[in-house]
Structures are given as C-alpha cells and as structure tokens.
C-alpha cells in the first residue's frame, strides 16, 4: 500500500472494501471468535481477510461490502477447518501405519527405562567377559559372531583347523553363558 492509499484509507477516500474492513474489524473478530471458539484463531482469520482485500485491485465493485467481508471470512474459516481435518486424517493414517495399537491405546515401541538399564548392564558384562578370553579365542569368536564368517572361513583366515575354530567358539560361548547368568 502506498502512502497515498494509506492516507486515503484513513480519510475515508480509499477502496470501499478496505474502509468497511477497518470499520468492522472488531465485529469480525467477535463474530469469528464465537464460531471458532478461539480469539487467537479469529484474529488470524480476520488478518487473512485483510490480506485478501489488500491483494485485490481497487476497481472491484461490491454492492454489499459488509456481506462480502463476512462471506469471505466464512469461506476462509471453512477452508481452514477442512485443511485441519485433512491434516488430522493424514496424521492419523500415518500414526496407524507407523505405530502399534492395542484397541484405542498406542503401545510404546521403545523399551521402558528399567529394560534399557538392564540391557546396558548385560552389554557391559558381555564386553568384560569377552575381554577376559584368551587372545586367539577372542579373535575367532569376533570373526565368527561379529564379522559373520563361517567356521571354514575363520579357519582358512587364521591358518587353523575347523575343529580348533569350533572349540574356540564353544569355549567363548561357555564362558559367556556362565558369566551372564
């Protein structure tokens, strides 16, 4: 809006819709606050009305300016409500697809705090038990269990027999089982 348009709006010589808006702004806020049950939402809606009016060219002829403002506000309100409903449906569909529900209640995907602490303690005990294994047994166990190598692959890599690999893995599993009970 140029300074001439702002002066014209203040003196009553500007576009009739904008003048009517400025005169009825408080009424519009009250009207839409009652329908939306939120004065903040009503303020936003009335601001949207202003933005629409400001974007219009000044040559548009409207016979009933007050009726036009209320109709424009009602249409914007309905658009907003429809958008919120679409968003709620979309969000609900996403939640249904990406979460577990038992009846109407959502089930937490992550473990509770006690389970997390117990798992951390088991992991620390496992790491400590693995550190106490002989060096060759650690190497064989790590290659087989962590690197995913088969017994023959571990045997070929380390230059030992397959039977030796099996014995190292069994010894590691036996020690881990005894320590983690």
Secondary structure, DSSP 8 states (H G I E B T S, - for coil): --HHHHHHHHHT-S-HHHHHHHHHHHHHHHHHHHHHT-HHHHHHHHHHHHHHHHHS-TT---S-HHHHHHHHHHHHHHHHHHHHHHHHHHHHHHHHHHSEEETTEEE-SS--HHHHHHHHHHHHHHHHHHHTS-HHHHHHHIIIIIS---HHHHHHHHT--HHHHHHHHHHHHHHHHHHT-
